[in-house]
């Protein structure tokens, strides 16, 4: 082995031009096959389909009807009331309505559509607010039945959201400067398409909010879609929200 190594080293030193040309030729020959390379960014495919851990994972998702989710974060650090002002909440409601439309014909099932699962979405206009309505009585209302028209109505939405432990640090931050919209998908392979359509919509909206799209399916789908990086985390001086890095 040492003899072969020494022979190669001596040959490369004595005939460095020939050795360089050979390396370049091998590089070009390998480059011919580059367009045929398939990029697989799905970490699940690191395991075989028959791997017990993967089988259990898929069975659990099916049993509890779990979906891969895209998270859209809206942050307003300019307004003293954070995101809980009429203009920002109106844009959030507009984005929620737009997200419901992100469905397309399903190639595998022509009679169905695929995309965002509206019934499982989490957004201010789609979650319940539970309050006490007298002794032994509970009242169920929408957290935000319609976009508020006044500052008092917007602050009332904030107070209801912050009083709900299921929403605090999950959908809304403690300081009221950030809100998350959770968009579950029928198929995580549609995540990049959802990500792209959301960015197009956001570009037309205006306002002084900042928007961040995250979630594992976005990170996986970004390279498949265009090899452009997706927003994988939030970098903002806002108190943390569970499940999202702020």
N, C-alpha and C positions, 0 to 999 in steps of 0.2 A: 504493500500500500504506500509506504514511504517512497519507494522507487518511482512509482507512477506519479505521485505528487511532485517529486523533484523534477521528473521529466516534463510535466506540464508547466511548472514554474520556469524552468530553463528555456523551454520553447517560447513561452510568452515574452520572456526578457529578450531573447535573441531575435525573435521575429515579431516584434511588437506591432508592426503595421498589419501583418497578416492576422495576428490574434485579435486586434481591434476590428478589422473588417469582418472576421468570423462572428464576433459578438454582435455587431450591427446587423448582419444578415440573419442571425438567429432571432434577434429582437423584432426585425421587420416580418419574419416568417410567423412569429407568434402573434404579431399585431393583426395579421390577416383574419385571425379567428376571433378578434375582440368583438365585432358586431354580433357574433353568435352567443356571446356570454349573457346569461340571464341573471339578473340581480334579484335575489329573494331576501326581502327584509323582514319576513315574518319569523319571529323567534320560535314559534311553535314548530316550525319545520326543522329545527335542530333535533327534534325527536321523531322517531318513526311513528307512523300512524297506529301501529300496534303497541306502542309503548304504554304501559299501564298508567303512568302519570298523565299522559295526554288523553287517554280514554276516559279517565276519571274526571279530568278537567272539562271535557266536552259533555259528559253526562251531567255534571253539576250545572253547567250553563243551561242545558236543556231542561233539567228538572225545575230550576228556579226561574226559568225564562229570562236569563241574563243576556244582555247585548253589549257589544263593544260600543263605546260612547265617545263622541266628540264634545269637548267642553269649550264654550265660547265665553270669555271673560270680558266684561265691560267695566272700565275704571274711569272715574272722574275725580281728579285731585284739584281741579280748578275751582269748582263750585263749593261754597261753604257747606252745602248740604250733601256733598258727594254725588252719588248717582240718584239720590232721592230728591230730584227736582223735576218739575213737569216736562221740560224739554228732553232730558235724558231718559226718563221713564217712557215717554212717547216713542223715542227711538228704540228702546228695548222691546216695547210692544210690537213695533214694526218689524224688528228682526225676528221676533218669535213667530209672527204670522208668516214671514218669508220662509223661515226654517221648515214650517209645516208643508210647504210646497215642494221641498227638495225630494221628490220621488220620481222615479223613471220606470219605464217598462222593464220587467224582469225577464232576462234572456232565457232563464231556465224554466220559467212558468209564465207563458204569454198572457194568462188571465189575471196576473197579479202585477203589482208594482213594488219596487224596492227603493230603499233610501231611509230617510228619517222616520222613526216610529213615533207618530204624533201622540198616541195615547200614553206613552211612557216619558214624554218630554218633561223636564223640570224647568219652569220659568215663572216669574211673578204672576202672570195672568193664567197659569195652568195649575197652580197648587192651591190647596185649601188652607183657609185660616180657621182654626178651631178656637172658639171662645165660650165662656160660660154665659148662658142666657137665663139666669135665674137658678134657684136651688134645684139641683138634680137634673139640669137641662143643659145640653151642649148645642152650640150653634155653629153651623158650617157655612162659610162664605168663601168666595174667591179672595186670595190675597190682594189681587189688583183686578177687579172686575172690568175696569176700563182705565185708560191712561188718565191720571189726575190733571185737573185743569188749574188748580191753585197750589200754592206752596203748602197750605194746610193739609190738603188732600194727599200730597206727596209725602209729607212727614207722617201722616197717619199710616201710609203703606209701610214706611220705614219702621215705625213703632210696632206694627203687627209682625213684621218680619223678624225684628230683633227679639221679640218676646217668644218666638217659636224655637225651641231647642233643636228641632229637626231641620231648620233652615239656617240658623246661626252657625257660621263657620263652614257651612256646606254650600248654601246658595248665596248668602250675603256675608260680607265681612263685618267684624265688630264695629269698625268705625264708619260703616255706611258708605265707603268710597268704592266698593266693588261688588258686582253681582255676577254670578255664573249662570249660564244657560246650559243645560245638559241635553244633548241630542243623541239618543241611542239609535243605532243603525241596524238594518236588517242584515247587512253584510259589511264587514270592516273594509273590504276591498273598494267600497264606495266612498271611503273617508276622504280621499284626496279630491274627489269631485265635489263633495260637500264643502270641503275647505276652500276650494277655488271659487265656488259660487258665493259663499259667505263673504269672501274678500271683495268680490265684485260689487256686492250689495253695499258693504261697508264703505267702499270708495265713493259711492254716490250719496251717502247720507249726510256728510258734514258734521258739525258739532265739535266740541273740545274734548270728547272722550277718547280714550285709547282702547283698542280692541286686541285681544290675544286669543288665539285658537290653539288648543293643546289636546292632549289625549294620545294614548298609545297607538290607536289606529291611524292618526294623522302622521305620527312619526314614521310608522311603517310604510304608509302609502306615499309619502312625499317623494322618496327616491324612485318609486315605481312610476309616479306620475310625470316627473320632469327632472329628477335629480336635483331639485332645489330644496334647501333646508326648510323645515316647518318650524313653527313656534312650539318649542317643547316645554318651556317653562315661562313663568312670569317674573320679571325683575321690577319690583315696585315696592315703595316703602309703605305698604299697607299691612295691617295686622292679618295674620294667617287665616286661611280658610282650609278646613279639613279636606284632604284629598287632592289639593292643588298647591303647588309650591309658589308662594308669594314672597 
